[in-house]
């Protein structure tokens, strides 16, 4: 189909004002927040509800034109169109908070709502979601569909997928699937995920638009914590910092943020000398301040003598600097290509040394610097390997992407596993053997025409 016919067909579904055909605007869809560059689509469409999504998917089935789903576009793993003959389904119009169900301790939302918008609404009722994302301006739907963790995780919840009770998903044939307790035609609440045989909610966690388009999510909510504890520790020995983080998790201290920055990364960010050694920043949250104070005493014990407390003034900067630190880590030393992997927490010290060797390899072979920071999730440490380059130089960008692809293979073969897949890791998925084959068969069964995000996840 020619672009004019595509635009006309989509406009008949969503209205002319909700179809994007301008070349400059379409080029933006070829990028996310990573250096990975996909293809500009032929058009983008912004549906306003589930019925419009169903009509778009049915149209794609009739024409064979691939669809790529996009929400806020803040991903770091190449969640972009892999084919030029495609249409992007931009979910940002679908940003309603459908229902705060205090009776079921859940909230139903459309995928385009941001975490900030959701938290502001829940705070009016003294409630909070269980996961604090890396980016408050990111969308809830994209975070779930890419298996997001977020650094607000700890022993109480592992990642965004664990915090979701049920979904409504438009399948590749245009039918609407409900999962969770509301899959029962007699249930009016999303309150339990595992009631009806197989966990179909989990099938779509991490699927990144390859199996359908999520149009509604039901998330767990809890009473917002009233007690907060803040602490910053520095360590002379990185291995001891890793052991301290393991002890914190093993003691089930109620962290909602535990971020470790390696000293050699800080030296990259502060060429005249970092003001700290290896640095561990921790926030705990509890129902009451009395409980939070108890957790802080347990934290001090778990950290041990190897960690030096930096005092209350430094700790008080945590809430203010926590989000700005991401920007500083990402851009202070230039643009970065971020490769993010999970490693087992109990082996963290060994992996940190391995990543330092990888940084030397990147420097020697590609002439670029690589930094490391990361945060505690449930049983893993999310390691952010940041390869810095000059965004003004295409040659520098090319070296960064080459280093990125080199490091991802070396990290994978060391035993690390991807944080999220997108387009970056797609070429490695066939190496997963039977696991990948099952995914491929599922994809073929649900999407026989191959219209849903082809190439993402290597499918």
N, C-alpha and C positions, 0 to 999 in steps of 0.2 A: 504493500500500500504506500502511496505517496504521502508526505507529511500533511498536506492539506486534508486528505481524506481521513487520516488518523485524528487530526485535531477536530474535525467536524464530528466524527463518531464519538469521541470522548466528551466534547462539548454537549452533545445531546444527552449525556448521562449526568454531568456535574455542572453544566453551565459554562459559557464561553470564558467567563472571568476566572475559572478554576482550571484552565488548561494553559500550560506553559509551552511556548514554541520558539521564543526568542533565543537566538544562538548563544548570546552571552550568558543568559540565565541557565540554559541547558548545560553549558560547560561547567558550571558550578556543581552540578550533580555528578560530574566525573571525579570529584575529589571529596574526601572526608578530612579529618584532622591529621591524617598521616601523609607521608610523601608519595604514597601509592597513587597512581593515576589510572583510572579506568577509562571508559568511553562515555562521551556525551550521548545521552539518549535522543531518540527522534522527537520525544515529547515528554512532558511530565503532567500528571493529573492529580488534583487535590480533592479527594472525596470528602463528603461531609457526614457520612454515616455508613452503617453496615450494608444497607441495600444498594447504595452506590458502589461500594467495593464489590459486591456480588455481581453487579452489572458489568463492571470493568473486567472482572475475571472471566465472565462468560464471553465478553467480546474478545478477550485475548485468546480464549480457547477457539473461537470461531476463525480467528485470523492467524493463529500461531505466533503472534508477536510476544516476545518474552516480557515479563514484568519484574522490576526490581523495587523492593519496598525500602522506603527511607522515612525516618522520623526527623530527628533534630540534626543529623549529620555530624555528630561529634565523635564518631568512632576513630580508633587509632589502628585499625587492622584491615583497611582496604575494603570497607563495605560500600562498594561502588559498582556501577554496571560493568559487567565483563564483556558485554556485546553491544555494538553500536545500533543494531536494529531492534531497539528495545524502548520501553516506556517505563518511567519511574512513577511509582505510586507514592506520592508525598502525603504522609499521614498527619501533618501538623494542624490541619483544620479539625481533625477529630481529637479535640483536647478537653472534652467535658469530664468533670467529676460526676459520675452518674448517681451514685448513692454512697453515703457514709452509713453503713449498717452497724450501729453501735451494739445492737443486740447480738450480732454474730462476730463482732470484733473484726470487721472486714470493710474494705472500701472497693467499690467498682468504678473503674476509670476507663476512658478511651486511651489508645496508645500514644496520642500526641501530647498528652499532658506532661509538663515537666515536673521533676521532683520538687523544685522550689514551689511551684503552684500547689502541688498536692500537700506539702508540709504546712504551708500557710493555712490552708483550709482545715487540715486536721488539728492544728494547734488551737483553733477556736474552740475545739471540743476537748482539749487536753489529751489528744492522741498523737501518735507518731507511727510512721512505718518502721520496719525492722532493719532496713538497710539504708545506710547513708552512702550515696554514690560518690565517685570521684568528681563528678561534674553535676552540680545542682541544676544546671541549665539543660542537662540531657533529658531525653524523653523516657518515660517508664516502659513503653512498648519495645523500643530498640534495646534497652538495657536487658530486658528479659529474653528477647529473641536472640541476643548474642551471648547469653549466659553470664551476665555481668555479676561481678562480686561487689566491688565498691569497698573503700577502706573503712566504712562504718561497720564492718563485720567482725565477728569474734566468736566466743564459745556459744553465744545464744542463737546466732543465725549465721549460716555459712555464705550464702549468696542470694541474689535476687530470685533465682528459681525456687529456692526453699521458702520464700516469703509469698509465693503465689498460690492461691487456693483453687483457682479455676479460670477458664478462658472462654471467649467466643472467637472462633476462627473461621474465616472464609476459606474453604478448601479449594484446590486447583480446579474442581469442576463447578465451582460457584455455590455449592451448598454450604450452609452455616452449621458448624459443629459447636456444641456447648460441652465443656468438660467441668469436672468438679461436682459438687453436690447438686448444682442446678441442672446437671444433665438429666436428673430425674424430673419428669414432667410435673410432678406434684410438689417439688421443692421451689420455694421462692427466695432462698438465701444461699449464698456461697459461704459455707462454714466448714466443709471438710473435703479434702482433695481426693482421698484414696478409697472412696466408698464403692465405686462401680468397676470392679475387675481391674483391668490394666490401667496404669497411670497415663492417660492420654495427655494430661497437662504437661507432663515431663517430656513427651514426644516433641513438643514444640519449643522447649527450652533449648536455646542454642541452635535452633534450626535456621535462623537468619533469613527467613522468607522463602526457604526452599520447599516447604511443605504446605504453605498457606499464608494468609495474611491475618494477623491478630487484630481484631477490632474491639476487643474488650478484655480487661484483666481484672481479677478480684485479688486484692492483696490483704495480707494479715495486717492488722493494726494493734497497737498496745497502748496502755497508758504511758504518756510521755514521762521520761525520767525527771525527777525533781532534784536529784543529787548528782553533782558532777565533780570529778577530781581530775587535776591536770598535773603532769610532771614531765620534765625533760632531763634525760641522763646522758652523759657522755662516757665513752669507753676508750681506753688506750688500745685494747685488744679487740679486734673485730670478731674473733671466734668467741670471746666471752660475751659480747653483745648478742650473738646468735644464740648462745646457750641461755642467756637471760630471757630472751624472747620465748624460747621453748618452755622455760620454767613458768613464765607468766601464763602461757596457754594451758599447760598441764594443771596448774592450780585453778583453772577456770575463773580467773579474775575477769570481771565484767567489762572488758575493753570494748570501746566502740571505735577506737583509732589507736593503732600502734605502728608507727612508721620508723623505719631504720634507714639512715643514709650513711653509706660508707665514706670514711674520711678521704679516700683518694678521689671520690666524686666531688666532695666539697672543695677539694683543692682545684678542681677544674672550674667550678663556679666562682671561686674566689682566688684568682691568680696571685694576689699578694699574701695569701695565707688565709685559710678558713679560720673563723673564730672558734671552731670546735674540733674535737677529734671525731670518731665515729659517734653518731648522734641518734638517740632513741627518744621519740616523742610519743607520749601515751595520754589518752583520755579514757577515763572510766565513767560509766553512767549507772545509776542505781535508782530504785523507786524513791528513796529518801536520802537526804544529805548525811544522815547518821550511817546509813549503809555504805554510802560512797566513801566516807571517812575510813570505815573498816577496810574497804577494798584498797584504799590507798596505802594503808599500813601493810596489807598483804603484798601489794605491789613492791613496796620497798624491800620486803624480805625476799621476794622472788628475784628481784634485780641482783641482789647480792653485793658484796664489797667491790666488785669490779666496775660497777656503775656509779658515777659521781653525779649526785643531784645538783642541778644548776640553779636551784633557788626559786622562790615564789614569783619573782619578777619575770624570769624567763618563762616559767610555766604559764603565766597569765597571757603571754603573747600567743599561746597555742591556738585559741579559738579564733583570734584575728588572722593569724598567719597560715592556718592549716590549708585553706584553699589557695592562697596566694603562693604557697610553696610549690604547688604544681606548676604554676606559670614560671616560677624562678628556676625550678629543676629542668623545665622543658626548654626555656628560651634564653636564659641568662648567658649561656655560652654559644648561642647561635640556634638555628632551627635544629630540631632533633628528629631522628627516625626511631621511634620507640618500639622495641620488641619486648613483649610482656609474656612471662611464663610463670607457672606455678612450680615450686619445688617443695619437697617434703620438709616440714619445719624441723624435725629431729635431725636432719642432715644439713641444715642451713649453713653451718660453718664451712663444710667441704665445698658446697656450691658457691659460696661467696669467694673462696679462693680460686675456684675454677673460673668464675666470671672475671676476676681480676686478671687471670692469665689471658682470657679472651680479649679483654681491653688492650693488653699489650700486643696481642695478635692484630687487632684492628689498627692500632697505631703503626705497627711495623709494615703491615701489608697495604693498608689503604690510606695511611697518613691522616687518620681521623681520631678524635678522642671519644671514648665510650665511658659513660658514667653509670652508676647503679644506685637505685633506691628501691624501696619496696615496703609492703605492709602485710600484716598478719591477717589471714582469713580464718578458716576453721582449723584445718590441719595442714595448711600450706602457708608458704610465704610467697606473695606475689612479687616477683622480681621484675623491675622495670629497667631494661637495658637501653640506655639512651645514647644513640650515636649522633654526635653533633656535626653539623655541616653548615656551609654558607649558602643560604637559600638564594642568593643573588647569582650564584654560579651553577650553571647546569652541569658542569664537570664535577663539582663538589657533590651535587645531588646524586649524580650517577654513581660516584664512589660510595656514597652513603647507602644507596639501595643495594649495591653489590655486597657491601659489608653486612648489611641487614640480612640478605639471603644466605650468606656464609654463616653468620652467627646463629641464625635460626636452626640450621641443620646441626651445628655443633651442640647447641643447647638441647635440642631434641634427643640427640644421641647420647647426651650425658645423663638422661633420665628425667629432665624437665618436661613439662607438658604445656601446651598452649593455653594462654589465658582466654582468648577468643580467636575464632578462625578467620572469618571474612575471606578476602582474596589473598591475604599474605600467606596463609598456611595451606591454601588449597592444593598446592602441588605436593605437599607432604602427606595428605590424607590417604592416598592409595597405599602408602607404606604401613598403614594401620591394619592391613590384612583383612581378616574376616569381619572386624568391626566396620570397616569401610564398605565391605561388600553388603552387609546388612543395611547400612544407610542407603546404599545405591539401590538396593531392591525395594526398600520402602519408598524412596523417591520415585522410582519407576511405577510402582503400584498406585501411588496417590496422584502422580503428575505424569501420566503417560505421554503427554504432548511436550513435556519439558519446558513449560512456560514460566515456572516460578524460579526466579533468580538463578538461571543456569550459570555454572562456573563457580558460584559461591560454595564454600566447603569442598571444593573439588568435585561437585556433583553436576 
